[in-house]
Amino acid sequence: MLKTLFRFIILNYFDTFYNSRFVQNSLFCKCLMLCFSITEEKTIKIKCQIDSYNMMIVSQFFKSLNDFIHIEFVCKKYKDNLSKFHYNPIPITRKTQKYFPNLETLHLYSKYSSKLSFKKLYSVVVHFNVKFDDIQKLHIKNCPVENVLYKNIEITREYIKSQQLPPEAFFNVSHDINYINLTNFVVPQKVLSINRFSFSYCAMNSIQFNDCLRSIDKYAFYCVRLLSKIELPENITQLKRKCFGHCLCLKNVAIKSRVKELPIEMFCGCSCLTFISLPTTLTCIKRKCFEGCFWLPNISIPENVEIIGERCFKNDIYLTNIIHGNKIKYIGKGTFDGCKNLNHLDLLKR
């Protein structure tokens, strides 16, 4: 019976496993290699028995509920395999949701599954396409949790043109907006954070942040090539890697926030940057932060800055003047490499 099960798994799922990126370095792949000797003809030689945990890893690739049910009849140790799952790897209905008694993260694969109701959930992941104006209705009526991740959001042109985006749609909801024809945007008042890749590669030339914004995640505005000016409000306390990297038309930056550090490669590749105002709360400028800012002529580093990371100003060809305070403790390797026109570096004594 066990041999029959293994043959069933390989013959039915081999192509899916083999063609997936997950296979190459995954625990499943190692488990499979321990248990089977697989040739090109898909013949099987059993070397050892697969334990209950690794069977769970294998079963997450099953395509239907029947596969999960059948596997529990094979061996006693595979009993209650579904109870080990804290998420549903397959679509479920009201009738089949009972088979996942310990569900914490609900994955919704179709709009019909959004009618499911659970009392105890930590998060919800929505895989199907959702119209932007339906997010609020879906979130309030069907999602009894605060952590909701929408994988695919459809934004209509009417919303883009009018800029009347419902702020409640973003409230406590993780979101990714990747609309390449977006030209301008006003961040709704209730948005506290902007997630990674939210606006990357958009054809946006202006953005207005709200006063409630607390954080901007990595790559949030990466390669927004037409963006020319940004002003970060006071309440922002966290900025992540390359959040404004390679914004080729970015010229003016005013950081009024209370951030203590500028992240890695924050403005890396912003070749047209000519002016930047840094906050007095700043203590650390991480590596490659201003690398490749060719047209930046001068910069005044706040007096509280203690660390300037490696290659921070590398290849800033037209940088001529740098003034910084008396608390500098570390300047990284290659910080001023390629600064051909640098003629004034004011190192104030402590």
Secondary structure, DSSP 8 states (H G I E B T S, - for coil): -HHHHHHHHHHHHHHHHHHSTTTTT-HHHHHHHHHB---TT----B-S---HHHHHHHHTT--SHHHHHHHHTT-GGGTT-GGG-SB-SS---TTTGGG-TT--EEEE-SGGGGG---SS-SEEEEEEEEEGGGHHHHHHHH--SSEEEEEEEE--HHHHHH----GGGGTTEE-----TT--EEE--TT--EE-TTSSTT----EEE--TT--EE-TTTTTT-TT--EEEE-TT--EE-TTTTTT-TT--EEEE-S--SEE-TTTTTT-TT--EEE--TT--EE-TTTTTT-TT--EEEE-TT--EE-TTTTTT-TT--EEEE-S---EE-TTTTTT-TT--EEEE---
